[in-house]
Each structure stands twice: as C-alpha cells, then as structure tokens.
Amino acid sequence: MFRLNGPQIHPIGIDIGHDSVKMLQLEVREQSLVVHATAQRMLDASGPASTQPSPAELISPQAAQAITELLSDGNFAGRAAVASLPRHIVHVKNLRLPPMPAAEVAAVVQFEARGIFPFDTDEAKVDFLIAGEVRQGTDVRQEVIVLAARCADVDRFVEQLHRTGLVVDSLDVEPCSLYRTIDRFVRRREDEQEVHVLVDVGSRGTQVLIGKGREISFFKAIEMGGADFNLDVSRKLGIRPDEARALRRRFWTHAETDETVRQAVLDATRSAMENLTHEICLCLRYHSVTFRGQRAVKVRVSGGEGGEAQLLAKLYSALAIPVEPCRPLYNLDCSVMRGVDRRDPAGEWTVALGLALKRTAGKFAALDGTPRAATPPSPRSQAAVPASAASPDEAIAAPVATEAVNA
C-alpha cells in the first residue's frame, strides 16, 4: 500500500454513525493531500436518541452490510482501515494530579484509574490526554483526561469489523479524530496559542472539544443531537422522523420555500436547540474558569447538523463570539468526490477525515498556493448578519474573513 515513489495511499477512515456510514481514503501526492476515494450510505436511524445498540451488536447488521457493499462497489485501495471505538464503550473521567515529570504520569494514571471506572482496569485499555495546568485553590494541578474501554468490548468491535471485510490498521476515539482536523493546520508559533472550540453535532449526540494549539484540554459528550430535532418536528407536523429529517435538509438547501412549514419547523426545534446551546455554553464557561487566560475567539460546528442555521444563530447569540460551520475538506483535492458529498461546508465528513489523517505525517502545502492568512470565507457565511440585526432564528454566525486556522 505504501510506495517509496509516487503517491502514498493511506488506510480508509471509517465513520460508523447512527444514521450513516462514511468512508474516506487519502493519498499524499507531491506534498498535497488528495482524496483517493469516498463512499457513504444512509441508514434507517429513526427513533429517540436514548436508543442504544445491544452490547452484542457494536456494529448493527445494517451498518455491517453497508460497509461490505461500499467496499465492493468503491474504488478503495486495499482494505486497511482506521476506525473509532463506539462512543458508548469508551468511558471518560478527569483526574487532577500534582505536578510531576512526564515520564511518571502514565504509571500514576494507571494506578488512579482503578478507583474511577466501574470495571477492572486490568482487563481494559486505558489511555490519557494531559489537558494542562489548572488552579485548585492555591495549588497547581495537572488536569488529565482518562479514557478506558473494556478489552472484551474492543475485541468484539474488531471482530465485527473484520467480518465486513475490513482489516483494522488502527483504532481511535472520536475526540482525537475530530481534533486532528484542526491540528493539521497548527504550524506557526501563534497558532499554538490559539484556543479552538469544535462542536460536533451528530444524529444521537453532541461532542464539545476545546483545545489549545495541538493539545485537547476539554471534552464532553452531550446526549442530544439531530435525532431529537427530527423527533420534535415529526411530532408537531405528524410525519415520520425520516420525513422530518428530509424536510429540515430541504430548508438548508433552500429547496423548501413554504414559509408556514418553515416556521413550524423552527418552532418545533426551538426548545431542543436552546437546551443544547445551554449545555454548550456551560462547557465553555467551565473551560474558561478552569483554564484561566484561555479564551476562545471562534466556535466551529461540525457533524451532520453542522449546517443548521438556527443552531448556529442560537450559539452566536449566547456566546457573543463568531460561530461558523466547520470545513474539514478545506485545502484537499476532492475532485473524486460526488458534488453532493463535497458541498461546502461538508461538516459531516469531519470524523472520517480525522481517522483517515491518523497515519499521515508532516504538513501539506496548499493546493493553490494561497497563504493560510488569506483563506477565503465559506460561501455559506457570505450571507451572515450580526445578531443585533436579526432575531436568533434568522441570524447566523458572523464570519471571520481571514483566519490563521480554517478547519
């Protein structure tokens, strides 16, 4: 798969979501990143967000069949893949440790982990991220994010992936894969001081990531996502959740022009979006208090709901800092992708791209030679209006025309 001369093709990044399967493979060609192949399949994911797959089915039969068919029908090179562990088998806890040499942190985390997880960590995979220094009263502590998954669950997941025809090259967790799409743009010294906020709003849940430079300092999963919005619309309008989802997508692309229906959709989703906005605001408030002096200047929203203008507007109104859709495919050659898949901002590809980036190394040149400081704004943000000029349901996030990092 890896050649000394010519393009280098990397393992497939596979995002197994609740409502879709997405696969993306990258190649490095003359110091530029090129999308080698992509494929996606929508799944039947109707039902409330609280529904979880059974422990025996970490990959649903529907998703497994989709992976097998996409591998057969696609133009992927090889079967090696990087996948993220299912969210519900990854347990996350925070520790505050006294300052100590980096070489000692791993042993201390392994010891402390025995008392914070509801299972025997000797039979689990335990890893950690050093979030940074925090103040606890008059003392200085190291904040550490600890992640653990039972070995039995990991083995079961790998076995089910193998049945689809994939060969597991590496496993990851979603927070790391998501943040990798930002990390690839951190090059200059000033970039390393910038605080990044990425909010990934998927079908069954939302993940809030905050980091400084290349390091993640905060992560939280919120059990609320697009399925909740679709369910609210289906109840108000008396339609099925899948029809509600299709209706909401038509408003995004301006294919639906009925203002009465549009207002009904806005009214139906307002409460859930306000609740989600409140939870996200609490995350940013906790981060600003815990990591003093670190203030975010912008929020990026990714995932299948990353293009929801009503949610962007509510976040902008509540946070009073720019909020914009994440553009994970920026600076990639996406010519092999279908037009509908690469339509800006394409935030639903963030996880798959982050996984596909795992085996890449180094920095990659801009395809057109454009300096990063002169990055053009997203076409979607050209119509942005300030919150003071419109109601929360009408305003969308104010764009940043020139930015050091555009992920």
PyMOL commands that set and color helices and strands:
alter all, ss='L'
color gray80, all
select helices_A, chain A and resi 61-73+87-89+102-113+121-123+151-163+174-183+191-193+226-237+241-252+259-290+309-319+347-356+372-374+379-383+387-389
alter helices_A, ss='H'
color red, helices_A
select strands_A, chain A and resi 8-16+20-29+32-42+80-84+91-97+124-136+139-150+167-172+195-201+206-212+215-222+299-302+323-325
alter strands_A, ss='S'
color yellow, strands_A
deselect
rebuild
show_as cartoon
